[in-house]
């Protein structure tokens, strides 16, 4: 060994001793003493820093989802658009119906995403229609429309009078609003 190497070793030994006396190892990257973990304190007492309000995750209110935006979306959905029929003629229909026609056309041409979405929409519509039909059946079979069985009076009592415009099924909780037709007036 040479003398120069011994001197450098002695200096390092001195640095290690000084660093260990201060409680830090110079060979490892350690944070300053003021930023180290404190014994007895767990977690992050300040909490997560506040971020952007709306992240777009499920259940989160998106920016711009206020009443004017919703009104604009519905206005565009019911706007009349001109659609070209397969026979060459053109008709004006609401935009949401034109979009459903395009979805149906894509599903029929074999697009698997369109087929899945179209099937989901149709099944949901059929389910709602079935619920309304069951509600009507329950109300009409019970004998009294808008009536409920009352144990105290031992019979059916009316919920309210609504001239049979609103029918409520007490079994499933589904309500049906019947619209007036011109057929009843003419009879």
KANORUR-V953000 format. One record per residue. SS is DSSP state (@ for helix, = for strand, . for the rest). D_LAST is the distance of its C-alpha to the last C-alpha in Angstrom with 1 decimal. Layout:
ss=<SS	SS>
d_last=<D_LAST	D_LAST>
//
This chain:
ss=<.	.	@	@	@	@	@	@	@	@	@	@	@	@	@	@	@	@	@	@	@	@	.	.	.	.	.	.	.	.	.	.	@	@	@	.	.	.	.	.	.	.	.	.	.	.	.	.	.	.	.	.	.	.	.	.	.	.	.	.	.	.	.	.	.	.	@	@	@	@	@	@	@	@	@	@	@	.	.	=	=	=	=	=	.	.	.	.	.	=	=	=	=	=	@	@	@	@	@	@	@	@	@	@	@	@	@	@	.	.	.	@	@	@	@	@	@	@	@	@	@	@	@	@	@	@	@	@	@	@	@	@	@	@	@	@	@	@	@	@	@	.	.	.	.	.	=	=	=	=	.	.	.	.	=	=	=	=	.	.	.	.	.	.	.	=	=	=	.	.	.	.	.	.	=	=	=	.	.	.	.	@	@	@	@	@	.>
d_last=<121.9	122.7	123.2	120.2	117.8	119.2	118.8	115.1	114.5	116.0	113.8	110.7	111.8	112.2	108.7	107.2	109.1	108.0	104.3	104.3	105.8	102.9	100.4	99.2	100.0	100.7	99.9	96.3	93.7	92.9	90.9	92.7	93.4	90.8	88.0	88.7	86.7	87.5	88.3	85.8	82.9	80.2	77.4	76.5	76.5	75.1	72.1	70.6	70.7	67.5	66.0	63.0	60.0	57.4	58.6	55.4	55.5	52.5	51.2	53.2	51.6	52.4	53.6	50.9	48.0	47.0	43.8	44.5	45.4	42.2	40.2	42.2	41.5	37.8	37.9	39.8	37.5	34.5	36.6	35.6	38.3	38.9	39.3	40.9	39.0	41.2	40.6	42.1	39.1	38.3	35.1	34.5	33.3	33.9	37.4	36.5	34.6	37.6	39.9	37.9	38.1	41.8	42.2	40.4	42.7	45.8	44.8	44.4	47.8	49.5	49.9	50.3	49.5	46.2	45.4	46.0	44.0	41.1	41.0	41.2	38.2	36.0	37.1	36.2	32.7	32.3	33.7	31.2	28.2	29.7	30.2	26.5	25.5	28.1	26.9	23.3	24.8	27.1	24.6	22.1	25.1	26.7	24.1	23.5	22.1	24.5	27.0	30.7	33.2	35.7	39.1	40.1	37.2	37.0	33.3	30.4	30.0	27.3	28.5	26.5	23.0	21.2	17.6	17.6	18.3	21.8	22.7	26.4	28.2	31.2	33.0	33.2	32.4	29.8	27.0	23.7	21.7	18.0	16.6	13.2	11.2	9.0	6.5	5.4	5.6	3.8	0.0>
//
